Each structure stands twice: as structure tokens, then as C-alpha cells.
Amino acid sequence: MRKDAENFVISAEYDIGTAEHMLKTGRYIYVVFMCHLALEKMLKAIAVEVTNKPAPKTHNLLYVTKLAEIRFPDKHLEFVSKINNASIITRYPEDFSKLIEVYPVDIVTSYLQSTKDVITWLKQSEKLKT
């Protein structure tokens, strides 16, 4: 595995740990943000392996999925699409109080679990084992 890919995987795991800590402390917006970041890094790990080029400077998960030549099962693709859209509003909220209302503990907990599921699935990719 390329060193940059390995660093992305390690960093993604760190970000999931951070998301778990944010959940425990009630910082729900940051749970969503860290979940997106962890997925972004896992996808970039695979993308650099597939393309043999540095990771693209983008936060668009669907674009990186395409570069990584990933074919998600429908349930994972649906979640990745949903959290890809959530990234924009967590980075650039127009109304922070409304944003907090949109992401209560039950929603955020499901985002964290779905993120873990997708990352577990991505780690099994043969593209990371090269």
C-alpha cells in the first residue's frame, strides 16, 4: 500500500474515534463532520491506490468514489450520497440553530453507525491490499 493511502486509513480511524467522542459530549454537528471526513479519507486511500496519483483536493465523496472505482451496494451509496450533501451545511451553516435541530442524537448515532459500516466495507477492498 502506498504511504499516503496508509496515512489516509490511519487518519480515517482517528476521525471515527473523534466522532465517537463528539457523540458522547453532545457535539452532534461535529459527529456528522467527522463521519464525512473519515469517509473522505478512506475513499481517498483507495483513489490514490487506483490512480497512482496524489489525492484530489475535494470534499465531494461521490467524485472520489468515481476516481476510486468503487461500486457501493445500494444502502452504502444512499448513505454516502446523503452525508455528502450534509457536509456542505455542516461546513457553511446558514442558520446554526436550525442545523442543530436537524441533527438530534438519534440521527447522528445512525450516521456514525452507517459510517462505520461503510468504512468496514471499504477496508475489505482488494484495491487497498495492493
BARO-726414 format. One record per residue: residue in three letters; x negated, y, z of N, C-alpha, C in turn. Coordinates in nm, 3 decimals. Each point is the difference from the previous one (the first is absolute). Layout:
N
{res:ala | n_X:X | n_Y:Y | n_Z:Z | ca_X:X | ca_Y:Y | ca_Z:Z | c_X:X | c_Y:Y | c_Z:Z}
...
END
This chain:
130
{res:met | n_X:-0.085 | n_Y:-0.118 | n_Z:0.000 | ca_X:0.085 | ca_Y:0.118 | ca_Z:0.000 | c_X:-0.090 | c_Y:0.124 | c_Z:0.000}
{res:arg | n_X:0.041 | n_Y:0.098 | n_Z:-0.078 | ca_X:-0.073 | ca_Y:0.126 | ca_Z:-0.002 | c_X:0.003 | c_Y:0.063 | c_Z:0.139}
{res:lys | n_X:-0.105 | n_Y:0.075 | n_Z:0.032 | ca_X:-0.008 | ca_Y:0.066 | ca_Z:0.131 | c_X:0.114 | c_Y:0.100 | c_Z:0.019}
{res:asp | n_X:0.034 | n_Y:0.076 | n_Z:-0.104 | ca_X:0.110 | ca_Y:0.096 | ca_Z:0.015 | c_X:0.133 | c_Y:-0.070 | c_Z:0.022}
{res:ala | n_X:0.020 | n_Y:-0.114 | n_Z:-0.064 | ca_X:0.122 | ca_Y:-0.077 | ca_Z:0.023 | c_X:0.004 | c_Y:-0.052 | c_Z:0.143}
{res:glu | n_X:-0.111 | n_Y:-0.051 | n_Z:0.047 | ca_X:-0.007 | ca_Y:-0.049 | ca_Z:0.138 | c_X:0.030 | c_Y:0.112 | c_Z:0.100}
{res:asn | n_X:-0.055 | n_Y:0.118 | n_Z:-0.025 | ca_X:0.026 | ca_Y:0.115 | ca_Z:0.088 | c_X:0.148 | c_Y:0.040 | c_Z:-0.001}
{res:phe | n_X:0.063 | n_Y:-0.009 | n_Z:-0.117 | ca_X:0.143 | ca_Y:0.030 | ca_Z:-0.006 | c_X:0.081 | c_Y:-0.099 | c_Z:0.083}
{res:val | n_X:-0.035 | n_Y:-0.128 | n_Z:-0.007 | ca_X:0.073 | ca_Y:-0.102 | ca_Z:0.076 | c_X:-0.017 | c_Y:0.024 | c_Z:0.150}
{res:ile | n_X:-0.122 | n_Y:0.024 | n_Z:0.044 | ca_X:-0.026 | ca_Y:0.026 | ca_Z:0.142 | c_X:0.074 | c_Y:0.125 | c_Z:0.046}
{res:ser | n_X:-0.003 | n_Y:0.103 | n_Z:-0.081 | ca_X:0.067 | ca_Y:0.125 | ca_Z:0.035 | c_X:0.152 | c_Y:-0.017 | c_Z:0.003}
{res:ala | n_X:0.054 | n_Y:-0.080 | n_Z:-0.091 | ca_X:0.145 | ca_Y:-0.026 | ca_Z:-0.001 | c_X:0.042 | c_Y:-0.069 | c_Z:0.130}
{res:glu | n_X:-0.080 | n_Y:-0.094 | n_Z:0.045 | ca_X:0.030 | ca_Y:-0.069 | ca_Z:0.126 | c_X:-0.004 | c_Y:0.099 | c_Z:0.117}
{res:tyr | n_X:-0.095 | n_Y:0.089 | n_Z:-0.002 | ca_X:-0.012 | ca_Y:0.103 | ca_Z:0.104 | c_X:0.124 | c_Y:0.090 | c_Z:-0.002}
{res:asp | n_X:0.046 | n_Y:0.035 | n_Z:-0.120 | ca_X:0.117 | ca_Y:0.086 | ca_Z:-0.014 | c_X:0.127 | c_Y:-0.069 | c_Z:0.053}
{res:ile | n_X:0.012 | n_Y:-0.129 | n_Z:-0.020 | ca_X:0.115 | ca_Y:-0.074 | ca_Z:0.055 | c_X:-0.005 | c_Y:0.005 | c_Z:0.152}
{res:gly | n_X:-0.117 | n_Y:-0.017 | n_Z:0.057 | ca_X:-0.014 | ca_Y:0.012 | ca_Z:0.145 | c_X:0.040 | c_Y:0.138 | c_Z:0.048}
{res:thr | n_X:-0.037 | n_Y:0.101 | n_Z:-0.074 | ca_X:0.039 | ca_Y:0.137 | ca_Z:0.035 | c_X:0.152 | c_Y:0.016 | c_Z:-0.009}
{res:ala | n_X:0.061 | n_Y:-0.057 | n_Z:-0.102 | ca_X:0.146 | ca_Y:0.006 | ca_Z:-0.014 | c_X:0.068 | c_Y:-0.066 | c_Z:0.120}
{res:glu | n_X:-0.054 | n_Y:-0.111 | n_Z:0.045 | ca_X:0.056 | ca_Y:-0.068 | ca_Z:0.118 | c_X:-0.008 | c_Y:0.089 | c_Z:0.123}
{res:his | n_X:-0.113 | n_Y:0.067 | n_Z:0.018 | ca_X:-0.015 | ca_Y:0.092 | ca_Z:0.114 | c_X:0.095 | c_Y:0.119 | c_Z:-0.012}
{res:met | n_X:0.017 | n_Y:0.051 | n_Z:-0.119 | ca_X:0.092 | ca_Y:0.111 | ca_Z:-0.021 | c_X:0.144 | c_Y:-0.042 | c_Z:0.032}
{res:leu | n_X:0.036 | n_Y:-0.123 | n_Z:-0.034 | ca_X:0.134 | ca_Y:-0.051 | ca_Z:0.032 | c_X:0.020 | c_Y:-0.003 | c_Z:0.152}
{res:lys | n_X:-0.100 | n_Y:-0.050 | n_Z:0.072 | ca_X:0.010 | ca_Y:-0.009 | ca_Z:0.146 | c_X:0.014 | c_Y:0.137 | c_Z:0.066}
{res:thr | n_X:-0.056 | n_Y:0.101 | n_Z:-0.062 | ca_X:0.003 | ca_Y:0.134 | ca_Z:0.060 | c_X:0.111 | c_Y:0.088 | c_Z:-0.058}
{res:gly | n_X:0.083 | n_Y:-0.057 | n_Z:-0.088 | ca_X:0.113 | ca_Y:0.075 | ca_Z:-0.053 | c_X:-0.033 | c_Y:0.098 | c_Z:-0.110}
{res:arg | n_X:-0.115 | n_Y:-0.012 | n_Z:-0.061 | ca_X:-0.041 | ca_Y:0.090 | ca_Z:-0.109 | c_X:0.039 | c_Y:-0.064 | c_Z:-0.133}
{res:tyr | n_X:0.131 | n_Y:-0.005 | n_Z:-0.024 | ca_X:0.055 | ca_Y:-0.080 | ca_Z:-0.108 | c_X:-0.038 | c_Y:0.045 | c_Z:-0.140}
{res:ile | n_X:-0.010 | n_Y:0.129 | n_Z:-0.021 | ca_X:-0.039 | ca_Y:0.049 | ca_Z:-0.133 | c_X:-0.140 | c_Y:-0.051 | c_Z:-0.034}
{res:tyr | n_X:-0.086 | n_Y:-0.005 | n_Z:0.099 | ca_X:-0.137 | ca_Y:-0.048 | ca_Z:-0.025 | c_X:-0.006 | c_Y:-0.149 | c_Z:-0.021}
{res:val | n_X:0.099 | n_Y:-0.073 | n_Z:0.052 | ca_X:0.007 | ca_Y:-0.143 | ca_Z:-0.030 | c_X:0.021 | c_Y:-0.018 | c_Z:-0.150}
{res:val | n_X:0.096 | n_Y:0.073 | n_Z:-0.055 | ca_X:0.028 | ca_Y:-0.008 | ca_Z:-0.144 | c_X:-0.124 | c_Y:0.043 | c_Z:-0.079}
{res:phe | n_X:-0.061 | n_Y:0.110 | n_Z:0.041 | ca_X:-0.119 | ca_Y:0.051 | ca_Z:-0.069 | c_X:-0.112 | c_Y:-0.104 | c_Z:0.000}
{res:met | n_X:-0.025 | n_Y:-0.062 | n_Z:0.116 | ca_X:-0.109 | ca_Y:-0.098 | ca_Z:0.010 | c_X:0.033 | c_Y:-0.129 | c_Z:-0.075}
{res:cys | n_X:0.126 | n_Y:-0.037 | n_Z:-0.003 | ca_X:0.039 | ca_Y:-0.117 | ca_Z:-0.079 | c_X:-0.028 | c_Y:0.024 | c_Z:-0.149}
{res:his | n_X:0.038 | n_Y:0.118 | n_Z:-0.047 | ca_X:-0.028 | ca_Y:0.035 | ca_Z:-0.140 | c_X:-0.151 | c_Y:-0.003 | c_Z:-0.025}
{res:leu | n_X:-0.076 | n_Y:0.057 | n_Z:0.091 | ca_X:-0.145 | ca_Y:0.006 | ca_Z:-0.017 | c_X:-0.061 | c_Y:-0.139 | c_Z:-0.002}
{res:ala | n_X:0.046 | n_Y:-0.088 | n_Z:0.087 | ca_X:-0.051 | ca_Y:-0.137 | ca_Z:0.004 | c_X:0.029 | c_Y:-0.073 | c_Z:-0.132}
{res:leu | n_X:0.120 | n_Y:0.016 | n_Z:-0.050 | ca_X:0.034 | ca_Y:-0.063 | ca_Z:-0.128 | c_X:-0.084 | c_Y:0.058 | c_Z:-0.114}
{res:glu | n_X:-0.016 | n_Y:0.131 | n_Z:0.003 | ca_X:-0.081 | ca_Y:0.066 | ca_Z:-0.103 | c_X:-0.142 | c_Y:-0.059 | c_Z:-0.002}
{res:lys | n_X:-0.058 | n_Y:-0.018 | n_Z:0.116 | ca_X:-0.137 | ca_Y:-0.052 | ca_Z:0.008 | c_X:-0.009 | c_Y:-0.146 | c_Z:-0.044}
{res:met | n_X:0.100 | n_Y:-0.081 | n_Z:0.036 | ca_X:-0.002 | ca_Y:-0.139 | ca_Z:-0.045 | c_X:0.013 | c_Y:-0.008 | c_Z:-0.152}
{res:leu | n_X:0.088 | n_Y:0.080 | n_Z:-0.055 | ca_X:0.015 | ca_Y:0.002 | ca_Z:-0.145 | c_X:-0.127 | c_Y:0.051 | c_Z:-0.068}
{res:lys | n_X:-0.062 | n_Y:0.099 | n_Z:0.058 | ca_X:-0.124 | ca_Y:0.052 | ca_Z:-0.058 | c_X:-0.112 | c_Y:-0.104 | c_Z:0.010}
{res:ala | n_X:-0.002 | n_Y:-0.079 | n_Z:0.104 | ca_X:-0.099 | ca_Y:-0.108 | ca_Z:0.011 | c_X:0.011 | c_Y:-0.094 | c_Z:-0.119}
{res:ile | n_X:0.123 | n_Y:-0.036 | n_Z:-0.032 | ca_X:0.020 | ca_Y:-0.090 | ca_Z:-0.114 | c_X:-0.028 | c_Y:0.072 | c_Z:-0.131}
{res:ala | n_X:0.041 | n_Y:0.125 | n_Z:-0.010 | ca_X:-0.023 | ca_Y:0.077 | ca_Z:-0.123 | c_X:-0.148 | c_Y:0.012 | c_Z:-0.032}
{res:val | n_X:-0.084 | n_Y:0.025 | n_Z:0.100 | ca_X:-0.144 | ca_Y:0.012 | ca_Z:-0.030 | c_X:-0.059 | c_Y:-0.134 | c_Z:-0.041}
{res:glu | n_X:0.054 | n_Y:-0.108 | n_Z:0.053 | ca_X:-0.044 | ca_Y:-0.134 | ca_Z:-0.042 | c_X:0.040 | c_Y:-0.027 | c_Z:-0.145}
{res:val | n_X:0.122 | n_Y:0.035 | n_Z:-0.035 | ca_X:0.052 | ca_Y:-0.028 | ca_Z:-0.134 | c_X:-0.066 | c_Y:0.089 | c_Z:-0.105}
{res:thr | n_X:-0.013 | n_Y:0.128 | n_Z:0.030 | ca_X:-0.051 | ca_Y:0.095 | ca_Z:-0.100 | c_X:-0.151 | c_Y:0.013 | c_Z:0.002}
{res:asn | n_X:-0.061 | n_Y:-0.039 | n_Z:0.111 | ca_X:-0.144 | ca_Y:0.017 | ca_Z:0.019 | c_X:-0.040 | c_Y:0.147 | c_Z:-0.011}
{res:lys | n_X:0.090 | n_Y:0.086 | n_Z:0.048 | ca_X:-0.022 | ca_Y:0.145 | ca_Z:0.001 | c_X:0.036 | c_Y:0.052 | c_Z:0.139}
{res:pro | n_X:-0.047 | n_Y:0.119 | n_Z:0.034 | ca_X:0.041 | ca_Y:0.060 | ca_Z:0.128 | c_X:0.151 | c_Y:0.016 | c_Z:0.007}
{res:ala | n_X:0.052 | n_Y:0.005 | n_Z:0.121 | ca_X:0.144 | ca_Y:0.014 | ca_Z:0.021 | c_X:0.048 | c_Y:0.135 | c_Z:-0.054}
{res:pro | n_X:0.120 | n_Y:0.001 | n_Z:-0.056 | ca_X:0.054 | ca_Y:0.127 | ca_Z:-0.049 | c_X:0.037 | c_Y:0.091 | c_Z:0.117}
{res:lys | n_X:-0.007 | n_Y:0.128 | n_Z:-0.023 | ca_X:0.035 | ca_Y:0.101 | ca_Z:0.101 | c_X:0.149 | c_Y:0.031 | c_Z:-0.012}
{res:thr | n_X:0.080 | n_Y:-0.092 | n_Z:0.050 | ca_X:0.145 | ca_Y:0.015 | ca_Z:-0.006 | c_X:0.061 | c_Y:-0.066 | c_Z:0.123}
{res:his | n_X:0.121 | n_Y:0.043 | n_Z:0.034 | ca_X:0.076 | ca_Y:-0.063 | ca_Z:0.108 | c_X:0.118 | c_Y:-0.078 | c_Z:-0.056}
{res:asn | n_X:0.012 | n_Y:-0.007 | n_Z:-0.130 | ca_X:0.113 | ca_Y:-0.066 | ca_Z:-0.064 | c_X:-0.020 | c_Y:-0.152 | c_Z:0.000}
{res:leu | n_X:0.074 | n_Y:-0.067 | n_Z:0.086 | ca_X:-0.015 | ca_Y:-0.145 | ca_Z:0.016 | c_X:0.036 | c_Y:-0.076 | c_Z:-0.127}
{res:leu | n_X:0.098 | n_Y:0.048 | n_Z:-0.073 | ca_X:0.041 | ca_Y:-0.071 | ca_Z:-0.121 | c_X:-0.106 | c_Y:0.011 | c_Z:-0.109}
{res:tyr | n_X:-0.064 | n_Y:0.114 | n_Z:-0.008 | ca_X:-0.110 | ca_Y:0.016 | ca_Z:-0.095 | c_X:-0.117 | c_Y:-0.092 | c_Z:0.035}
{res:val | n_X:-0.034 | n_Y:-0.007 | n_Z:0.126 | ca_X:-0.112 | ca_Y:-0.086 | ca_Z:0.042 | c_X:0.038 | c_Y:-0.148 | c_Z:-0.016}
{res:thr | n_X:0.126 | n_Y:-0.031 | n_Z:0.022 | ca_X:0.049 | ca_Y:-0.138 | ca_Z:-0.022 | c_X:-0.023 | c_Y:-0.041 | c_Z:-0.145}
{res:lys | n_X:0.029 | n_Y:0.091 | n_Z:-0.090 | ca_X:-0.020 | ca_Y:-0.027 | ca_Z:-0.143 | c_X:-0.149 | c_Y:-0.020 | c_Z:-0.031}
{res:leu | n_X:-0.085 | n_Y:0.086 | n_Z:0.053 | ca_X:-0.144 | ca_Y:-0.015 | ca_Z:-0.021 | c_X:-0.051 | c_Y:-0.133 | c_Z:0.055}
{res:ala | n_X:0.055 | n_Y:-0.040 | n_Z:0.113 | ca_X:-0.042 | ca_Y:-0.123 | ca_Z:0.067 | c_X:0.059 | c_Y:-0.125 | c_Z:-0.066}
{res:glu | n_X:0.088 | n_Y:0.023 | n_Z:-0.095 | ca_X:0.066 | ca_Y:-0.111 | ca_Z:-0.071 | c_X:0.074 | c_Y:-0.092 | c_Z:0.096}
{res:ile | n_X:0.068 | n_Y:0.062 | n_Z:0.096 | ca_X:0.076 | ca_Y:-0.073 | ca_Z:0.100 | c_X:0.144 | c_Y:-0.017 | c_Z:-0.049}
{res:arg | n_X:0.052 | n_Y:-0.120 | n_Z:0.016 | ca_X:0.141 | ca_Y:-0.027 | ca_Z:-0.030 | c_X:0.066 | c_Y:-0.042 | c_Z:0.131}
{res:phe | n_X:0.059 | n_Y:0.098 | n_Z:0.065 | ca_X:0.064 | ca_Y:-0.025 | ca_Z:0.129 | c_X:0.127 | c_Y:-0.083 | c_Z:-0.016}
{res:pro | n_X:0.030 | n_Y:-0.083 | n_Z:0.100 | ca_X:0.135 | ca_Y:-0.056 | ca_Z:0.007 | c_X:0.097 | c_Y:0.118 | c_Z:0.017}
{res:asp | n_X:0.124 | n_Y:-0.018 | n_Z:-0.041 | ca_X:0.098 | ca_Y:0.110 | ca_Z:0.002 | c_X:0.010 | c_Y:0.069 | c_Z:0.135}
{res:lys | n_X:0.005 | n_Y:-0.076 | n_Z:0.110 | ca_X:0.016 | ca_Y:0.063 | ca_Z:0.132 | c_X:-0.119 | c_Y:0.089 | c_Z:0.034}
{res:his | n_X:-0.119 | n_Y:-0.040 | n_Z:-0.038 | ca_X:-0.118 | ca_Y:0.084 | ca_Z:0.026 | c_X:-0.001 | c_Y:0.122 | c_Z:-0.092}
{res:leu | n_X:0.036 | n_Y:-0.019 | n_Z:-0.125 | ca_X:0.002 | ca_Y:0.113 | ca_Z:-0.093 | c_X:0.102 | c_Y:0.104 | c_Z:0.045}
{res:glu | n_X:0.114 | n_Y:-0.045 | n_Z:0.047 | ca_X:0.103 | ca_Y:0.092 | ca_Z:0.048 | c_X:-0.053 | c_Y:0.082 | c_Z:0.118}
{res:phe | n_X:-0.067 | n_Y:-0.066 | n_Z:0.093 | ca_X:-0.054 | ca_Y:0.072 | ca_Z:0.115 | c_X:-0.113 | c_Y:0.096 | c_Z:-0.041}
{res:val | n_X:-0.091 | n_Y:-0.046 | n_Z:-0.083 | ca_X:-0.111 | ca_Y:0.086 | ca_Z:-0.044 | c_X:0.053 | c_Y:0.124 | c_Z:-0.071}
{res:ser | n_X:0.104 | n_Y:-0.017 | n_Z:-0.080 | ca_X:0.062 | ca_Y:0.116 | ca_Z:-0.067 | c_X:0.062 | c_Y:0.095 | c_Z:0.102}
{res:lys | n_X:0.065 | n_Y:-0.056 | n_Z:0.101 | ca_X:0.064 | ca_Y:0.084 | ca_Z:0.102 | c_X:-0.105 | c_Y:0.078 | c_Z:0.081}
{res:ile | n_X:-0.104 | n_Y:-0.067 | n_Z:0.044 | ca_X:-0.100 | ca_Y:0.069 | ca_Z:0.082 | c_X:-0.084 | c_Y:0.095 | c_Z:-0.086}
{res:asn | n_X:-0.013 | n_Y:-0.029 | n_Z:-0.127 | ca_X:-0.070 | ca_Y:0.092 | ca_Z:-0.091 | c_X:0.073 | c_Y:0.135 | c_Z:-0.002}
{res:asn | n_X:0.131 | n_Y:-0.002 | n_Z:-0.005 | ca_X:0.078 | ca_Y:0.124 | ca_Z:0.003 | c_X:-0.005 | c_Y:0.067 | c_Z:0.137}
{res:ala | n_X:-0.003 | n_Y:-0.079 | n_Z:0.105 | ca_X:-0.007 | ca_Y:0.055 | ca_Z:0.136 | c_X:-0.129 | c_Y:0.076 | c_Z:0.024}
{res:ser | n_X:-0.104 | n_Y:-0.037 | n_Z:-0.067 | ca_X:-0.130 | ca_Y:0.064 | ca_Z:0.020 | c_X:0.006 | c_Y:0.150 | c_Z:-0.026}
{res:ile | n_X:0.072 | n_Y:0.038 | n_Z:-0.101 | ca_X:0.005 | ca_Y:0.143 | ca_Z:-0.036 | c_X:0.064 | c_Y:0.081 | c_Z:0.111}
{res:ile | n_X:0.113 | n_Y:-0.047 | n_Z:0.051 | ca_X:0.068 | ca_Y:0.080 | ca_Z:0.103 | c_X:-0.070 | c_Y:-0.005 | c_Z:0.135}
{res:thr | n_X:-0.078 | n_Y:-0.105 | n_Z:0.027 | ca_X:-0.074 | ca_Y:0.000 | ca_Z:0.126 | c_X:-0.124 | c_Y:0.090 | c_Z:-0.009}
{res:arg | n_X:-0.052 | n_Y:0.018 | n_Z:-0.119 | ca_X:-0.115 | ca_Y:0.089 | ca_Z:-0.018 | c_X:0.041 | c_Y:0.146 | c_Z:-0.008}
{res:tyr | n_X:0.112 | n_Y:0.024 | n_Z:-0.065 | ca_X:0.043 | ca_Y:0.137 | ca_Z:-0.028 | c_X:0.146 | c_Y:0.020 | c_Z:0.037}
{res:pro | n_X:0.033 | n_Y:-0.009 | n_Z:0.129 | ca_X:0.141 | ca_Y:0.010 | ca_Z:0.040 | c_X:0.057 | c_Y:0.141 | c_Z:-0.023}
{res:glu | n_X:0.120 | n_Y:0.003 | n_Z:-0.055 | ca_X:0.070 | ca_Y:0.128 | ca_Z:-0.015 | c_X:0.072 | c_Y:0.037 | c_Z:0.129}
{res:asp | n_X:0.047 | n_Y:-0.101 | n_Z:0.072 | ca_X:0.071 | ca_Y:0.021 | ca_Z:0.125 | c_X:-0.042 | c_Y:-0.111 | c_Z:0.096}
{res:phe | n_X:-0.093 | n_Y:0.031 | n_Z:0.088 | ca_X:-0.059 | ca_Y:-0.102 | ca_Z:0.086 | c_X:0.103 | c_Y:-0.063 | c_Z:0.093}
{res:ser | n_X:0.092 | n_Y:0.076 | n_Z:0.052 | ca_X:0.100 | ca_Y:-0.057 | ca_Z:0.091 | c_X:0.088 | c_Y:-0.101 | c_Z:-0.073}
{res:lys | n_X:0.034 | n_Y:0.027 | n_Z:-0.125 | ca_X:0.077 | ca_Y:-0.096 | ca_Z:-0.080 | c_X:-0.083 | c_Y:-0.125 | c_Z:-0.028}
{res:leu | n_X:-0.128 | n_Y:0.019 | n_Z:-0.024 | ca_X:-0.089 | ca_Y:-0.113 | ca_Z:-0.026 | c_X:-0.003 | c_Y:-0.095 | c_Z:0.120}
{res:ile | n_X:-0.005 | n_Y:0.055 | n_Z:0.118 | ca_X:0.000 | ca_Y:-0.081 | ca_Z:0.121 | c_X:0.130 | c_Y:-0.080 | c_Z:0.010}
{res:glu | n_X:0.111 | n_Y:0.061 | n_Z:-0.038 | ca_X:0.129 | ca_Y:-0.069 | ca_Z:0.002 | c_X:0.005 | c_Y:-0.116 | c_Z:-0.099}
{res:val | n_X:-0.067 | n_Y:0.015 | n_Z:-0.113 | ca_X:0.001 | ca_Y:-0.103 | ca_Z:-0.105 | c_X:-0.078 | c_Y:-0.124 | c_Z:0.042}
{res:tyr | n_X:-0.097 | n_Y:0.016 | n_Z:0.089 | ca_X:-0.086 | ca_Y:-0.112 | ca_Z:0.038 | c_X:0.011 | c_Y:-0.031 | c_Z:0.149}
{res:pro | n_X:0.114 | n_Y:-0.056 | n_Z:0.044 | ca_X:0.012 | ca_Y:-0.043 | ca_Z:0.139 | c_X:-0.078 | c_Y:-0.131 | c_Z:0.022}
{res:val | n_X:-0.008 | n_Y:-0.042 | n_Z:0.123 | ca_X:-0.083 | ca_Y:-0.115 | ca_Z:0.037 | c_X:0.034 | c_Y:-0.127 | c_Z:-0.079}
{res:asp | n_X:0.128 | n_Y:-0.028 | n_Z:-0.024 | ca_X:0.035 | ca_Y:-0.123 | ca_Z:-0.071 | c_X:-0.049 | c_Y:0.001 | c_Z:-0.145}
{res:ile | n_X:0.014 | n_Y:0.112 | n_Z:-0.066 | ca_X:-0.047 | ca_Y:0.013 | ca_Z:-0.139 | c_X:-0.152 | c_Y:-0.012 | c_Z:-0.005}
{res:val | n_X:-0.065 | n_Y:0.070 | n_Z:0.088 | ca_X:-0.147 | ca_Y:0.001 | ca_Z:0.002 | c_X:-0.055 | c_Y:-0.139 | c_Z:0.035}
{res:thr | n_X:0.065 | n_Y:-0.068 | n_Z:0.091 | ca_X:-0.043 | ca_Y:-0.135 | ca_Z:0.035 | c_X:0.011 | c_Y:-0.093 | c_Z:-0.121}
{res:ser | n_X:0.107 | n_Y:0.015 | n_Z:-0.076 | ca_X:0.014 | ca_Y:-0.083 | ca_Z:-0.120 | c_X:-0.104 | c_Y:0.036 | c_Z:-0.106}
{res:tyr | n_X:-0.035 | n_Y:0.129 | n_Z:-0.012 | ca_X:-0.106 | ca_Y:0.042 | ca_Z:-0.092 | c_X:-0.133 | c_Y:-0.064 | c_Z:0.040}
{res:leu | n_X:-0.028 | n_Y:0.001 | n_Z:0.128 | ca_X:-0.126 | ca_Y:-0.059 | ca_Z:0.046 | c_X:-0.004 | c_Y:-0.149 | c_Z:-0.029}
{res:gln | n_X:0.109 | n_Y:-0.070 | n_Z:0.028 | ca_X:0.002 | ca_Y:-0.144 | ca_Z:-0.026 | c_X:-0.011 | c_Y:-0.029 | c_Z:-0.150}
{res:ser | n_X:0.070 | n_Y:0.076 | n_Z:-0.082 | ca_X:-0.008 | ca_Y:-0.020 | ca_Z:-0.145 | c_X:-0.140 | c_Y:0.028 | c_Z:-0.051}
{res:thr | n_X:-0.064 | n_Y:0.102 | n_Z:0.055 | ca_X:-0.138 | ca_Y:0.031 | ca_Z:-0.039 | c_X:-0.092 | c_Y:-0.117 | c_Z:0.034}
{res:lys | n_X:0.014 | n_Y:-0.054 | n_Z:0.119 | ca_X:-0.082 | ca_Y:-0.116 | ca_Z:0.039 | c_X:0.025 | c_Y:-0.118 | c_Z:-0.094}
{res:asp | n_X:0.125 | n_Y:-0.022 | n_Z:-0.036 | ca_X:0.034 | ca_Y:-0.110 | ca_Z:-0.091 | c_X:-0.066 | c_Y:0.018 | c_Z:-0.136}
{res:val | n_X:0.007 | n_Y:0.121 | n_Z:-0.053 | ca_X:-0.061 | ca_Y:0.028 | ca_Z:-0.131 | c_X:-0.152 | c_Y:-0.015 | c_Z:0.008}
{res:ile | n_X:-0.060 | n_Y:0.051 | n_Z:0.105 | ca_X:-0.146 | ca_Y:-0.011 | ca_Z:0.014 | c_X:-0.043 | c_Y:-0.146 | c_Z:0.013}
{res:thr | n_X:0.075 | n_Y:-0.078 | n_Z:0.076 | ca_X:-0.031 | ca_Y:-0.144 | ca_Z:0.010 | c_X:0.006 | c_Y:-0.064 | c_Z:-0.138}
{res:trp | n_X:0.102 | n_Y:0.036 | n_Z:-0.077 | ca_X:0.014 | ca_Y:-0.054 | ca_Z:-0.136 | c_X:-0.117 | c_Y:0.044 | c_Z:-0.089}
{res:leu | n_X:-0.037 | n_Y:0.127 | n_Z:0.009 | ca_X:-0.111 | ca_Y:0.052 | ca_Z:-0.082 | c_X:-0.133 | c_Y:-0.065 | c_Z:0.036}
{res:lys | n_X:-0.021 | n_Y:-0.028 | n_Z:0.127 | ca_X:-0.126 | ca_Y:-0.062 | ca_Z:0.043 | c_X:-0.020 | c_Y:-0.139 | c_Z:-0.059}
{res:gln | n_X:0.109 | n_Y:-0.062 | n_Z:-0.042 | ca_X:-0.008 | ca_Y:-0.133 | ca_Z:-0.060 | c_X:-0.034 | c_Y:0.005 | c_Z:-0.149}
{res:ser | n_X:-0.010 | n_Y:0.118 | n_Z:-0.055 | ca_X:-0.027 | ca_Y:0.016 | ca_Z:-0.141 | c_X:-0.137 | c_Y:-0.054 | c_Z:-0.037}
{res:glu | n_X:-0.003 | n_Y:-0.078 | n_Z:-0.105 | ca_X:-0.127 | ca_Y:-0.051 | ca_Z:-0.052 | c_X:-0.090 | c_Y:0.114 | c_Z:-0.048}
{res:lys | n_X:0.060 | n_Y:0.113 | n_Z:-0.032 | ca_X:-0.077 | ca_Y:0.114 | ca_Z:-0.049 | c_X:-0.092 | c_Y:0.057 | c_Z:0.107}
{res:leu | n_X:0.033 | n_Y:-0.024 | n_Z:0.128 | ca_X:-0.086 | ca_Y:0.045 | ca_Z:0.110 | c_X:-0.110 | c_Y:-0.099 | c_Z:0.031}
{res:lys | n_X:0.011 | n_Y:-0.120 | n_Z:-0.050 | ca_X:-0.094 | ca_Y:-0.106 | ca_Z:0.035 | c_X:-0.112 | c_Y:-0.014 | c_Z:-0.099}
{res:thr | n_X:-0.015 | n_Y:0.097 | n_Z:-0.088 | ca_X:-0.105 | ca_Y:-0.009 | ca_Z:-0.102 | c_X:-0.132 | c_Y:0.045 | c_Z:0.055}
END
